[in-house]
Amino acid sequence: MKPKILLLALALVAVLPAWAADGNDILKKVDRNLEPESYEMYRKLINIEPDGRKKEFVLYSVKKGRDKVVALFLDPPSDKGRATLRLAENMWLYIPSVGKPVRITSLQSVVGGVFNNADILRVDYAVEYNAEGVEEQKDAYILSLKARNNEVAYDRLKMWVDRKLLLPVKIEAYAASGLLIKTLHFKDIRDFGGGIRRPATVETDSPLYKGHKSVMLYSQLKKRELPDEVFSLNYLPRIEDLRK
Amino acid sequence: MLRTAALLLLIATTAQAQEFSFDASQFEKKPFEFGGYIELKQQRLELNRDAALYQLGFYRQPHSRLDQTTLTLKPEGKLRSGAFTLSARAHAEGNWETRQFDREFRFDELYGSYKPDPGFTLDAGKIPLKWGKGYAWNPVGFVERQKDPNDPDLARQGFTILAADWIRNFDGDLRTVALTPVLLPVTGSVNADFGSSGHLNAAAKLYLLYKDTDIDFMFLSNGNRSRRYGVDFSRNIGSNLEIHGEWARIEDTRRQVVDAAGTATTLAQNAVSSYLLGLRYLTERDTTWILEYYRNGSGYREEEMQDFFRYVDTAYAQFLNTGNDNALRRASNLSRSGVARPNPGRNYVYLRASQKEPFDILYFTPALTLIANADDRSFSVAPEILYTGITNLELKIRAFFLSGNTLSEFGERPNRRRIELQARLYF
């Protein structure tokens, strides 16, 4: 009897990493389906208050490799020229009047509303999160993701992934305490050209901001390779030069 | 009935789609850009008639309060052609005060840039350099005009310089190296407030991003100002805490002290050190705390400041008794390069707490700022409310309450209280 239990235990041990690897494989595919590893894109962020009032921001972003992202505010004029840089877990904000980049943290928000810096300067999910479990449903995988370190903005994510398209449908973001911080809804799948077909709209709501909603709209997302020097503090005031 | 419902649903769906439409082509890059802001600020200052610095400034025209209206226009623009860019930011100000009207026009920045590739830039002209990681003070800001800790984010006027910037990125612990050499000439009409004419000052900053820590090394050659070296750092500890620091070594410093009898003595030291330590912490309730300690190595000791204030008291008494203001005028001249300049003391603490969007009110940020002289324990505390809910409009109300004993830094400032209302419209 005992050898049988031992064999069963060994089989389970052998199977468990395969499950974990499977979740991480799905996550990597989700990352690549959402965006090429290196790209440029334009986004509009809309914060909607409970009374319907809106505030909009337009950003130009470029990303390179697994963990280098930069975003430049193009509109409104009060925010024009602000630029944020992320290198792995390091984040900086450049404000033209201040004249030098200052370090910011992932949980802060440079735009107010429900989106924080980690949402705006998002790197690949697989860089920040490890898939601890996969639940298979008829149309979706549900990935249970755990932050790889304590510098990641959300401790856990629960990600609903469309089985056929391998694109996220919904993500719930949780704090270490288990508190639901926000929910992201991915909508409006669109062909951006160059083989990129992904949701063009991400809506966010949060129990911490009852009645408020934030929306992120994507445009002109395309593959682009840039030199590493672009992703540095000294280059932040010149990000506008990258736009064609 | 069904048709009407379907039509309404279609209209609603179309409205929703239109509400969230975005076409980035309307944000195409243009060869010429123009923007900026116009600001109206109204201030009321309640004056402290017993304070030494009040007596220096108001002995001829006593006032118990001042009203000040300031209209500022800061237009800025960029002109691009290939690898060349011309950047300008002007400052036009009209200032209506109870006693007089002042106006000023200047360029805060006006410079040309040559950027052949992302790793190299050459700039020439009037450029505001900002060195250091401190929020309220920057002891390593060797080639910039002094920051006002009450308004650390305010745009400042640059010096006319020639500067280059090399950036190199790597894989591994050392991710970025950037070198910024600077040449700053001083002539009768260029950079005259940096020192006397006839010097070409050389400075440099070396930036490293090493093991997720920003590190800068700075240097200013012996020229108009004595040779100085500096280093700063900044790094994040977790997702909500940042720590930073600066250290500067300034050679051959001279400091003029005035005793209670009015005798001025110049104290020379081989070198002094100034440093700053600070942190920025974001709580779970979205309160941002900024705490900094600043050691100003060339600042006045508490007893040196007290001696100067005693001298002003004596000079003021002499004026009241005899009408002779010679001593007061001399004290006023001495104060400009001494206790009346920003941060004249030796040890300071800065504490700022700002609460983002309390009670779920978006774009509403109340804050409280404390600046204290840690030697004489005098301080300024400033509550403020900032509202940015209307696109391109910033509304701010702020009050300053100064407190300190007689002969203390904030106790001898000309005003006891100040309230300001500010509206800034971006275009």
Interface residues (C-beta under 8 A of the other chain):
Chain A: Y42 R43 K44 I46 N47 E49 R53 K55 E56 V58 Y60 L74 D75 P76 P77 S78 K80 L87 A88 E89 N90 M91 I95 P96 S97 V98 G99 K100 V102 R103 I104 T105 S106 L107 Q108 S109 G112 G113 N150 E151 V152 A153 A175 T201 Y209 K210 G211 H212 V215 L217 Y218 S219 Q220 L226 P227 D228 E229 V230 F231 S232 L233 N234 Y235 R238 E240 D241 L242 R243 K244
Chain B: F20 S21 F22 D23 A24 S25 F27 K29 G35 Y37 T85 K115 D117 P118 G119 T121 P128 L129 K130 W131 G132 K133 Y135 P152 D153 L154 A155 R156 D165 I167 R168 N169 F170 R175 T176 A178 T180 Y207 L209 D212 D214 S234 R235 N236 G238 S239 N240 L241 E242 H244 R280 L282 E284 T288 K356 E357 D360 L362 Y363 T388 G389 T391 N392 L393 E394 Y426 F427
